[in-house]
Every structure is written in C-alpha cells, then in structure tokens.
Amino acid sequence: MVLAMNPEAPDEEILRQSFRDPSQFKFLVARYQDPFIRKAMGIVRRQEDAEDIVQETFVKIYKYGKNFQKRAGIEFKSWAYKILMNTAFTRYQDVKKRSDSTEYLDPVLYDEEKPLSYDDNLGAVSDAKAAVKAVIEKMPEHLGRILGFYYLEDKSYKDICKLEKISMTTLKMRLFRAKRLFKNLSADSIQ
Amino acid sequence: MNKLLWKIYTIWFLRRILPLILIQVAVLIIVLKLLAGKIFLGKIIENASIASDSNIWEFAKYLLGAFLQTNIAVQIFIMLILSVGALILRDLGRAMFSYLKTFQK
C-alpha cells in the first residue's frame, strides 16, 4: 500500500516512491519542469526542442532512477541536471546536423548563465557570427582554423582530420585548447 | 505533462505489472491444463445445475461438496487456480488504480 506523498518531501524520497506508484512522479515533474525548460532553452533555444529534451530527461530519470543512490556530495538535483545537460547536448548536435541553416551557437561559446534571448533575430545571430570570427582571427592560426571549420563551416571531425592531416586525438586536443582560448579571448574582448 | 506521465506510467506498467501478470497467466494455463486431464469441468457444471434446480445456493453447495470429495491433487490445483486468479485481479486492479491516480487532475 502506497501512502499519499507529501509534495514537500525530498526529491530522492519522491523518486523512490514513484517506482511503486507512478503517480508520485508528478511531484518531481511539477518541481523541475520549468527550471529544466529554461536550462534547455539556453542550449537549443527553441521551445519545442526544449520541451522534448525535458520530457526525454524525465523519462531517463525514471528509467535509470534505480541506479541513482544518494552518496555524500551527490544530490538528486545535480544528477538530474547532468542528465538534462547530456540530453540537451545530444539534441543540440542532432538539430545542428539536421539543419545546415541552424545558427545556434554552441553553448561552449557563450555564457550558459545568460544565454541569448529567445527572440533574437537573424541579424543578431549574424552579428554573433561576426564577433566569433573576429575572436578566431586573434587566435594562433592552427587553432583558429579548426575552430572555424568546426563551428563556422560545420565540418565534421573526420573532414577536419583529412584537411589538417592530423589524427582524431590531436584534433580533439586542439579543439579543446582552441575552445578554452576562445573563451579567454572573448572574455578579454568584452572587458 | 500528460504525454510525459503516460510514458512514465507505461514504463512502470511494463516493469512492475506486465511481468507479474505474464508469469501468473503462464502458471494459470499450466495448472488448467493439468486439471483438464483430471476432471471434466463441463460435466461437473451440468451435474451441479441439474442437482441445484436453478438455486444458486444449492449450486454452490454441490460444487463445494464435489470439491471436498475429490482427491487432494485436484483440490490443490483448484486452490492454485483461485489464488493465481486472485493475484491477476489484484494486479489489474493496481494498474487501474495507479492509472486513475496518475491522470487525475
């Protein structure tokens, strides 16, 4: 017999109860749906995509919830956000692949805390692209070039490896360094 | 939200209810097959209706009498069928109750 859950109960307790009684999961959805959508919008910037991501995230939370065990320093909230971010990034990549004209910026390249507003027009996106280009030009050539291939020309890892005649590992390493440098340079140019 | 809750309910049903019901139905079928080799249920019902003369209490009394007089293996099979049947009804009821609770406003 499952007792009615207190909506104020801790997340972990609600999740545990929902395995016996799925109606309890409503409380978790009500608690996290809006913040999740806001966070997902910061990545994909389309309401429909954000809603799909959030739905998928909740399904994953329920599916794999049994694997989640509260350990010191790990809370349900951080675990759930991790799932949300992974789902959102996967979706972001899909959206990017699906449409060549997608102009969303990679979340790595803009401040996640303050994403661009939803109604930014194409002009603003184009300005952002110009700004990205300007920062890339300040970077060492070999790093700026692969960042440009990847983010501005939407080339795949494989294509970039062929063009640059480097291995996949080297490319990933360079891309990582390029992103980090890009962040620092953009921060400097804002200041 | 309903679409999401529907998915959650489906996962719960497939994980918690369906396997139980499948096992119970499998047990029920096996026991019924074993029982069919030992008694002829149609004939018992026919005899019970003749003996009871359309009186439901007499009908039940006849069946109970027949149950008590039969051999122990058949009695065990019948008890097993009733128990598994009750478990199936309980699980279906639980699924229905959870469904209503999940989707109530």
Interface residues (C-beta under 8 A of the other chain):
Chain A: S18 F19 R20 D21 P22 S23 F25 K26 V29 Q33 Q55 F58 V59 Y62 K63
Chain B: M1 K3 L4 L5 K7 I8 Y9 I11 W12 R16 S98 K101 T102 Q104
